[in-house]
Amino acid sequence: MILVIFCHQNQYAQGNVQFHVNTHILGGKKILRVKCDFNDPYAWVLAEHNQVYRINSATKKVDDFTAQFSSYHDLTFIDIAGESADTVFIATGNKMVIQYKKGVTNTISAAQGLVDDINSIGVDYSGIFLTETANVLLIGTFNGMFRYNMDTEELILSSHKEDSQIFEATYKKLFHSGTYDSSGPQTGTLRFIPTLVFDDHTYFPGYVWLDGQTFGDHINTAFYTTPTIYDSQIHPNFLNIYWGNDKGMFQIKNSGSYYLSDNYKHYLDNIQVNKITSIYGLTAFGDGHAFFDAGLIKENMLIGTDQGLYYSTAMYDYYGNNNQLNEFTLSHFDELGNIRVNDISVYPKSTREPVCEDGFWLATDDGLYFVKPDYAAALNNQQAKLISFENEPYDPALKRICEGNEAHLLADQYNDGNAAVQWYRNGQELPGESGVELVTTKPGDYYAVLYDPCQNFHFESNHLKVEVISAPIFSFNYPDHKQYCGISEFKLETDYSQAYHYRWYKDGELLDKTDNFLLVNENGTYKVEVSACDGTWVPSKETGVEFINLPEPKVIPDKFKYCEGETAHLNSGVPPDDSYNINWYRDGEPLTENLNKQEIEVVKPGSYTVKLTAKNGDCFKVSEAAALSFTPLPHFTFDYPDVLSYCNEPSTILKTTLNPSYQYRWYKDGVLNGITGNVLTVTASGLYALEVSSCEGSWVGTKNVQVNLARLPNPQLTADKTSYCTGDIAKISAGISPSADYAINWTNNGVPLPEWDGHSTINATAEGRYRAIVTSTLLHTCFYVSTEYALTFNPEPGLTLERSTTQTLCDGQLLTVRAVYNEGSIRWSDGQSTDLITITRPGNYGVGLTSTTGCYRHIDFDINFYALPVINIPDAVICPSAHQTIILTADEGYSTYLWNGVKGGSQFSVDRPQIVQLTVIDNNGCQATKQITVSEQCQETSIPNTFTPNGDGINDTWVIPPLESVPDVSVQVFNRYGTKVYQSNGLYTPWNGRMGTKRLPAGTYYYIISEKKAGKKFSGNVTLIY
């Protein structure tokens, strides 16, 4: 869907900011371009007829730099970009950029590779293109974009040959056409022009549209907006693009610029748009990083057209609509009228966070205007929401506090200390209350007056109201402590009021009870707190409540059946407590020795009961009786010796007498094995025992019998390789795993190898006949001996290396190395398998030889190439007319220096412009050659225009420093009637203001100065003052 908006000038609503003309300079001149430096307060101005000016944005002082570019009067100046107060660049329509740096002009042209028509220039203030420095000039041409390093004065040629135009290059934004995607999609007559947005060192590609009809056929200007001032790269989907031409201004979201079907907006229909940019305001009263709820920050679009200046309503942080297009309306800046605006440059008083954009320059057909924004009227009308109660949003505007409590008010949650604050209550200033936080205990209507340090104005915040509420009145008449016997619940209560809140405590811990009464069923200390307002509570006295409630006793035996000789454990079911006694009885007789025991031990049968009696009253409870009896022990036989040993037997049998009324359980190594019969089949060595029971829970055990079943594995010797070489380690395995059940021993040629005892695998380095012997640890008469394994070692192959030279090597030379051997295969460290290799780089090299028997020999060797010398002498300049001599100095330490082919030292004297060739040879025999260009360059002559020959010893003569050492200068001075009053030839003698001995009157005199040898001539005036 295409959304087109046609608006007439007088239909635009007034924006939420006012603008006023602050300064008008260079009136009557047609100003083509104006660009601020952003590194200092200066702006550079390009006017019609190649006029160049520098403006101090803070003081509005104008410096005319036109004369510095007079030698280029035959060129057409089309754009300007300043890096600092003394460095500026001017683009011409002649494939050339003029550089002015610290009083010296130079050009960037075809000699450096700039051969294409230029359309725009700009400075990369954010250091996007050369991260090592921010001093980069961007040059947009119709065949690509070039980058010029201002520090090294080198031009980096563009590798992308497409139309590149620089739309915006400021301290915060960089936007140009022509991207790395040089071929945009095409739909019929519609052309998609590729663009590239750089924001916070992140780039976002997109397109603007041209079709020769609706969208026009060229781009005068383009701009983009983001939802935040800083960190905007994290919200790329909300980036909006704008462009302008003779068809007006167009708007589209960047993420949808690839599709014609996406929504767009059209403003200023058929009005020529020359420049689009924006200005930020109230940045000290918002969070420039926040995507939503950013505070009071404003961003207003500025659109320069053939019919004057238009500006938008504030659109910062407004990205809520579905198509993600910024919502705003435009207003015409009537104070300027319909004068044509050719360019706009916003002046940032500070680029540090929070940024301060104090105004902007307008380049018009009637000079240069400085316009300042005014947000004060709009804010005072709406009382900006900048104060709130602590830990609360701006709403609610009312807080009730209890008498004696404090209310905390906070001013401007975004304030970083740059904005001043003054607090008021009921319209009266609160002396000394000028901090971000206000603490008060008094009721009233509060607000703050805040100061914006950027736009330099005060404005009033929203209002907050504080109310104070009196403390509650209630009764709580209970004794300090009260006991209750046989009662399980009691009610505590206080006076009820609908205006009060209640909360109860037990033993100092807050309960989840909020009524005016509390049902108590536990011992403890209780109190209530009553509140008439939020955050303040009035406590009652504390009252102690004690309930005497005896638990239910019960005789609980630890078993259902007991055997003869066992001890029965009886539990009362209640723990000991200071509030009652525990009394035990057998057959009605008291067991006084067991008084207050929760559990007792008994060995006699009988009927047992337990009785609880309260210590501080007559309360008691008696359990039901429990009958107790004991069963006789079992009788059985288990006649075995202490040790039973068997060699390679699979199993044996252990058993005892069978009685159907008995229970049996067997143990192995002290652990139950799950067998519950009178017979046990033993299949593993261990310590065995039997337990027999005639009643549940009682067992009679036998002695322990050690059963040894010796089972051994049969070792089979194997090796890890089929053959071995000298120096190898042969791994011989017995094919079994180590075990505590047997020992492993090794022999070679019948000789024991004790160092390998217990190992299933050995590392053999000696030839011989190896065997493994496995012996049971349970029964030493049980063992196995392996078959014999014969081990032999083959010798290592012979290998030597031959080099093509043993001399020192320098970078660029070659070395050949040959491997010499009798038989086998060669493999070099770089993968080659030939006998001869060629080496061109330093490093560590290796070669390996594998014999036919599989044995291996390896040789490592290092090759070093010495680096060529580096000559660090820059080009130089000399002034022949000043009889100047310069010394070219090379680094020390070389064995030979050849200056223009003649042997010399490390220094060479030059007294005229020329090209000097130097060759050096170092102590390694490596050499290098470089040509040094010595160019002519002389300083301009600066002549003082006043002096005071009044005899005070200060400035009494007309001293001209540049002429003090010139031997062939002619100086003539004339009065206003043309009479010569002074002349000096040869070495200049400073004039003392006299004609001969006659003192001349104060006034203006005229001079002619000639330097004969240098061919220079100067004329001007000098003022004589007394």
Secondary structure, DSSP 4 states (H G I P E B T S, - for coil): --------GGGPPP-SSEEEEEEEESTTS-EEEEEE-SSSSEEEEEETTTEEEEEETTT--EEE-GGGGGGGTTS-EEEEEEEETTEEEEEESSS-EEEEETTEEEEESGGGT--S-EEEEEE-TT--S-TT-S-EEEEEETTEEEEEETTTTEEEPPSS-S---EEEESSS-EEEE--S-----EETTEEEEEEEEEETTEEEEEEEEE-SSSS-SS-SEEEEE-SSSSSGGG-GGG-EEEEEETTEEEEEEGGGTT-TTS-EEEESTTPPEEEEEEEEE-GGGB-TT-SS--BT-EEEEEEEETTEEEEEPP-TT---STT-PPP--EEE-GGGTT--EEEEEEEEEE-SSSPEEEEEEEEETTEEEEEEEE-HHHHHHHTB--EEETTS-S---EEEEETT--EEEEE-TT--SSSEEEEEETTEE-TT--SSEEEE-S-EEEEEEEEETTTTEEEEB--EEEEEEPPP-------SEEEEES---EEEE----TT-EEEEEETTEEPS--SSEEEE-S-EEEEEEEEEETTEEEE---EEEEEE-------EES-S-EETT--EEEE-SS--BTTEEEEEEETTEE-GGGTT-SEEEE-S-EEEEEEEEETTSS-EEEPPPEEE-EEPPP-------SEEEEES---EEEE----TT-EEEEEETTEE-S--SSEEEE-S-EEEEEEEEEETTEEEE---EEEEEE-------EESSS--BTT--EEEE-SS---TTEEEEEEETTEE-GGGTT-SEEEE-S-EEEEEEEEESS-TT-EEEPPPEEE--BPPPPEEEEES--S--BTT--EEEEEEESSSEEEETTS--SSEEEE-S-EEEEEEEE-TTS-EEEEEEEE--BPPP------EEE-GGGT--EEEEPPS--SEEEETTEEE-SEEEE-S-EEEEEEEE-TTS-EEEEEEEEEE--PPP----EE--SSSSSS-SB--GGGTT-SSEEEEEE-TTS-EEEEEEES---B-SEETTEEPPSEEEEEEEEETTTTEEEEEEEEE--
